[in-house]
Amino acid sequence: MAFRPLLPRRPIRQFRGQDTYDVLSDVTEVMNQGISYGDGVRSLHMAGVFAKIADSGLANTPFTVNHTLGRIPIGFHVMRKTSAGEIFDSGVAWTNKTISIVSPTAHVLNILLFIF
């Protein structure tokens, strides 16, 4: 039996100059260990989304955070907050559109989460 090489079903997209520059720029950044979450609005090299919460509300009261990940998240990182207090998983089941978190401190302000 003769083997023949597998060919793509569709033509491979040809990159234009700027596309090539963008791709090489991203590859170089990753290869140089410049892996980044992104700019706080859009994620860059990580598979996740940002979510902003103005106020966590009352202490020990679970609150819902909407996200656009499109699947049930596996976790979150607190990227920033402007007041003292911890943020935890509330124990309420997460969905492909929301997570539920809680803080033992009332009114943790301006929280930026990275949900992944």
N, C-alpha and C positions, 0 to 999 in steps of 0.2 A: 504494500500500500504506500503510495506516495503522499508525502505531507506538503501542504502548501501554506504559505504564510496567511495569517488572519488579516483581513483588510477591514477598515472601519466601514460601517454601513452608510455613514454620511461623510462628506468631505470634512477634513479637519479645518477649523476656522483659521483663516490667515490673520495674523495680527498686523495692525498698522503701527506706525512708528510710536505714537503716544501709548497705545495699548502695551506694546513691548516694553517701553520704559516703565510703565506702571507695574507690570508683572515682575520685571527684573528688580525694581525698587523694593517691592514687597518681599521677594525671595532673599535679596541681600539683607534686608532688615531682620528677617527671621534667622537667617544663617549667622548673622552677627549677634545673635541672642537678644535682639531688640524686640522681643515679643511684647505686644501691647494689648491692653484691654480695649483701648480706643480713646475717644475724647470726652466721655461722659454722656454722650448722646447716642453715638453709633459705636458698636463693637468693631474691633479691627481684626485681631488674630484669634480671638477667643469665640467659642460658640455660645453666645449668650446675649442678653439684652439688659439695658439699664432701666431702672425704675426710680422715680423721685417721689418721696413722701414728705409733705410739709410738716406734719405733726403726728406723732405716734398715738396721741390720745391719752386716755387714762391708764394708769399703771395696771399691769396684769390683765389687760383687756385685749383679746386677740383682734387684729384688724386685717382687712383684706387688701392685698396689693395686686393690681392688674398687671399683666405682662403680655408681650406679643411673641413669646418664644415658639409657640405652635406645638408644644409638647409639654408633658409634665416635667418640671425642672427636677434636678437632683440636688440643688443647693443654691446658696447665695453668698455673696461677700458684701460686707458693709464697706463701701468705698470711702464714704465721708458722712459726717454729721456735725452739726454746729453746737451741740450741747451734750452733756454727759449722759450716759445710759447705754445699756446693752440691748441687743436685738436678738431674739431667739425664734426658732420654729415653734409655732403655737401648739402643734400636735393635731391641728385640723387638716384633713386631707387636702393636698394640692391638686389643682387641675391644669389642663393645658392653657388656661386663661388667667388663673389666679393662684396666689400663694397666701397663706395666713401666717402672720408673725405676731410676736408679742414683745413687750418690754416691761421689766419690773419697775422701771422708772417712768413717771408721768411726763408726757410732752417732750419726748426726744425730738429735736427740730432738724429740719432740712436734711433728711436722710437720703443718700444716694446708694442704691443697691445695684449690684451686678448679679443678675439671675441667670443660672446656667443649668 
